[in-house]
Amino acid sequence: MVFELILGGAVTIFITAYLVYALLHPERF
């Protein structure tokens, strides 16, 4: 249960960071 919670949190943070990076650097996409 704890592992799934940590994994879910890590994925959420990764997706959020990726979206922010895409918004800040639109020329790369």
PyMOL Python script that loads the backbone (N, CA, C, O; Angstrom):
from pymol import cmd

cmd.read_pdbstr("""\
ATOM      1  N   MET A   1       0.836  -1.201   0.000  1.00  0.00           N
ATOM      2  CA  MET A   1       0.000   0.000   0.000  1.00  0.00           C
ATOM      3  C   MET A   1       0.871   1.250   0.000  1.00  0.00           C
ATOM      4  O   MET A   1       0.635   2.198  -0.750  1.00  0.00           O
ATOM      5  N   VAL A   2       1.884   1.226   0.862  1.00  0.00           N
ATOM      6  CA  VAL A   2       2.767   2.391   0.941  1.00  0.00           C
ATOM      7  C   VAL A   2       3.525   2.567  -0.366  1.00  0.00           C
ATOM      8  O   VAL A   2       3.710   3.688  -0.840  1.00  0.00           O
ATOM      9  N   PHE A   3       3.965   1.441  -0.951  1.00  0.00           N
ATOM     10  CA  PHE A   3       4.709   1.513  -2.204  1.00  0.00           C
ATOM     11  C   PHE A   3       3.849   2.103  -3.313  1.00  0.00           C
ATOM     12  O   PHE A   3       4.322   2.917  -4.107  1.00  0.00           O
ATOM     13  N   GLU A   4       2.582   1.690  -3.367  1.00  0.00           N
ATOM     14  CA  GLU A   4       1.676   2.214  -4.395  1.00  0.00           C
ATOM     15  C   GLU A   4       1.432   3.705  -4.194  1.00  0.00           C
ATOM     16  O   GLU A   4       1.330   4.463  -5.159  1.00  0.00           O
ATOM     17  N   LEU A   5       1.339   4.117  -2.927  1.00  0.00           N
ATOM     18  CA  LEU A   5       1.123   5.532  -2.635  1.00  0.00           C
ATOM     19  C   LEU A   5       2.323   6.361  -3.083  1.00  0.00           C
ATOM     20  O   LEU A   5       2.159   7.420  -3.689  1.00  0.00           O
ATOM     21  N   ILE A   6       3.524   5.882  -2.786  1.00  0.00           N
ATOM     22  CA  ILE A   6       4.738   6.589  -3.192  1.00  0.00           C
ATOM     23  C   ILE A   6       4.855   6.607  -4.715  1.00  0.00           C
ATOM     24  O   ILE A   6       5.211   7.629  -5.301  1.00  0.00           O
ATOM     25  N   LEU A   7       4.558   5.483  -5.349  1.00  0.00           N
ATOM     26  CA  LEU A   7       4.647   5.407  -6.803  1.00  0.00           C
ATOM     27  C   LEU A   7       3.653   6.366  -7.449  1.00  0.00           C
ATOM     28  O   LEU A   7       3.998   7.072  -8.397  1.00  0.00           O
ATOM     29  N   GLY A   8       2.435   6.394  -6.948  1.00  0.00           N
ATOM     30  CA  GLY A   8       1.419   7.299  -7.486  1.00  0.00           C
ATOM     31  C   GLY A   8       1.826   8.757  -7.310  1.00  0.00           C
ATOM     32  O   GLY A   8       1.637   9.573  -8.213  1.00  0.00           O
ATOM     33  N   GLY A   9       2.379   9.079  -6.158  1.00  0.00           N
ATOM     34  CA  GLY A   9       2.825  10.449  -5.918  1.00  0.00           C
ATOM     35  C   GLY A   9       3.964  10.835  -6.841  1.00  0.00           C
ATOM     36  O   GLY A   9       3.998  11.955  -7.352  1.00  0.00           O
ATOM     37  N   ALA A  10       4.895   9.922  -7.058  1.00  0.00           N
ATOM     38  CA  ALA A  10       6.030  10.197  -7.936  1.00  0.00           C
ATOM     39  C   ALA A  10       5.554  10.421  -9.368  1.00  0.00           C
ATOM     40  O   ALA A  10       6.036  11.324 -10.052  1.00  0.00           O
ATOM     41  N   VAL A  11       4.611   9.603  -9.820  1.00  0.00           N
ATOM     42  CA  VAL A  11       4.082   9.752 -11.181  1.00  0.00           C
ATOM     43  C   VAL A  11       3.355  11.087 -11.319  1.00  0.00           C
ATOM     44  O   VAL A  11       3.500  11.774 -12.330  1.00  0.00           O
ATOM     45  N   THR A  12       2.578  11.451 -10.311  1.00  0.00           N
ATOM     46  CA  THR A  12       1.855  12.725 -10.356  1.00  0.00           C
ATOM     47  C   THR A  12       2.823  13.900 -10.420  1.00  0.00           C
ATOM     48  O   THR A  12       2.622  14.834 -11.196  1.00  0.00           O
ATOM     49  N   ILE A  13       3.871  13.852  -9.606  1.00  0.00           N
ATOM     50  CA  ILE A  13       4.865  14.923  -9.607  1.00  0.00           C
ATOM     51  C   ILE A  13       5.581  14.980 -10.951  1.00  0.00           C
ATOM     52  O   ILE A  13       5.831  16.066 -11.473  1.00  0.00           O
ATOM     53  N   PHE A  14       5.914  13.816 -11.517  1.00  0.00           N
ATOM     54  CA  PHE A  14       6.609  13.767 -12.804  1.00  0.00           C
ATOM     55  C   PHE A  14       5.749  14.363 -13.908  1.00  0.00           C
ATOM     56  O   PHE A  14       6.235  15.153 -14.718  1.00  0.00           O
ATOM     57  N   ILE A  15       4.465  13.988 -13.947  1.00  0.00           N
ATOM     58  CA  ILE A  15       3.565  14.503 -14.979  1.00  0.00           C
ATOM     59  C   ILE A  15       3.393  16.015 -14.826  1.00  0.00           C
ATOM     60  O   ILE A  15       3.409  16.747 -15.816  1.00  0.00           O
ATOM     61  N   THR A  16       3.228  16.478 -13.590  1.00  0.00           N
ATOM     62  CA  THR A  16       3.067  17.912 -13.355  1.00  0.00           C
ATOM     63  C   THR A  16       4.315  18.672 -13.789  1.00  0.00           C
ATOM     64  O   THR A  16       4.215  19.708 -14.446  1.00  0.00           O
ATOM     65  N   ALA A  17       5.491  18.163 -13.425  1.00  0.00           N
ATOM     66  CA  ALA A  17       6.741  18.811 -13.802  1.00  0.00           C
ATOM     67  C   ALA A  17       6.904  18.820 -15.319  1.00  0.00           C
ATOM     68  O   ALA A  17       7.383  19.804 -15.883  1.00  0.00           O
ATOM     69  N   TYR A  18       6.511  17.738 -15.981  1.00  0.00           N
ATOM     70  CA  TYR A  18       6.619  17.656 -17.438  1.00  0.00           C
ATOM     71  C   TYR A  18       5.708  18.675 -18.109  1.00  0.00           C
ATOM     72  O   TYR A  18       6.105  19.323 -19.078  1.00  0.00           O
ATOM     73  N   LEU A  19       4.490  18.820 -17.597  1.00  0.00           N
ATOM     74  CA  LEU A  19       3.553  19.795 -18.169  1.00  0.00           C
ATOM     75  C   LEU A  19       4.067  21.217 -17.972  1.00  0.00           C
ATOM     76  O   LEU A  19       3.979  22.038 -18.884  1.00  0.00           O
ATOM     77  N   VAL A  20       4.599  21.513 -16.793  1.00  0.00           N
ATOM     78  CA  VAL A  20       5.149  22.846 -16.535  1.00  0.00           C
ATOM     79  C   VAL A  20       6.329  23.110 -17.463  1.00  0.00           C
ATOM     80  O   VAL A  20       6.450  24.207 -18.007  1.00  0.00           O
ATOM     81  N   TYR A  21       7.201  22.117 -17.652  1.00  0.00           N
ATOM     82  CA  TYR A  21       8.349  22.262 -18.541  1.00  0.00           C
ATOM     83  C   TYR A  21       7.895  22.503 -19.975  1.00  0.00           C
ATOM     84  O   TYR A  21       8.474  23.323 -20.687  1.00  0.00           O
ATOM     85  N   ALA A  22       6.844  21.775 -20.399  1.00  0.00           N
ATOM     86  CA  ALA A  22       6.321  21.943 -21.756  1.00  0.00           C
ATOM     87  C   ALA A  22       5.751  23.349 -21.939  1.00  0.00           C
ATOM     88  O   ALA A  22       5.893  23.940 -23.009  1.00  0.00           O
ATOM     89  N   LEU A  23       5.114  23.882 -20.911  1.00  0.00           N
ATOM     90  CA  LEU A  23       4.549  25.231 -21.006  1.00  0.00           C
ATOM     91  C   LEU A  23       5.652  26.289 -21.023  1.00  0.00           C
ATOM     92  O   LEU A  23       5.516  27.316 -21.688  1.00  0.00           O
ATOM     93  N   LEU A  24       6.737  26.042 -20.300  1.00  0.00           N
ATOM     94  CA  LEU A  24       7.826  27.018 -20.240  1.00  0.00           C
ATOM     95  C   LEU A  24       8.733  26.934 -21.462  1.00  0.00           C
ATOM     96  O   LEU A  24       9.407  27.908 -21.797  1.00  0.00           O
ATOM     97  N   HIS A  25       8.759  25.781 -22.133  1.00  0.00           N
ATOM     98  CA  HIS A  25       9.623  25.594 -23.299  1.00  0.00           C
ATOM     99  C   HIS A  25       8.821  25.041 -24.474  1.00  0.00           C
ATOM    100  O   HIS A  25       9.051  23.910 -24.901  1.00  0.00           O
ATOM    101  N   PRO A  26       7.878  25.832 -25.004  1.00  0.00           N
ATOM    102  CA  PRO A  26       7.015  25.336 -26.094  1.00  0.00           C
ATOM    103  C   PRO A  26       7.778  25.119 -27.394  1.00  0.00           C
ATOM    104  O   PRO A  26       7.321  24.366 -28.253  1.00  0.00           O
ATOM    105  N   GLU A  27       8.933  25.765 -27.556  1.00  0.00           N
ATOM    106  CA  GLU A  27       9.673  25.616 -28.814  1.00  0.00           C
ATOM    107  C   GLU A  27      10.250  24.212 -28.977  1.00  0.00           C
ATOM    108  O   GLU A  27      10.591  23.809 -30.089  1.00  0.00           O
ATOM    109  N   ARG A  28      10.361  23.466 -27.884  1.00  0.00           N
ATOM    110  CA  ARG A  28      10.910  22.112 -27.971  1.00  0.00           C
ATOM    111  C   ARG A  28       9.857  21.107 -28.420  1.00  0.00           C
ATOM    112  O   ARG A  28      10.193  19.969 -28.749  1.00  0.00           O
ATOM    113  N   PHE A  29       8.579  21.511 -28.440  1.00  0.00           N
ATOM    114  CA  PHE A  29       7.524  20.575 -28.816  1.00  0.00           C
ATOM    115  C   PHE A  29       6.937  20.988 -30.147  1.00  0.00           C
ATOM    116  O   PHE A  29       6.027  20.331 -30.652  1.00  0.00           O
TER     117      PHE A  29
END
""", "prot")
cmd.dss("prot")
cmd.show_as("cartoon", "prot")
cmd.util.cbc("prot")
cmd.orient("prot")
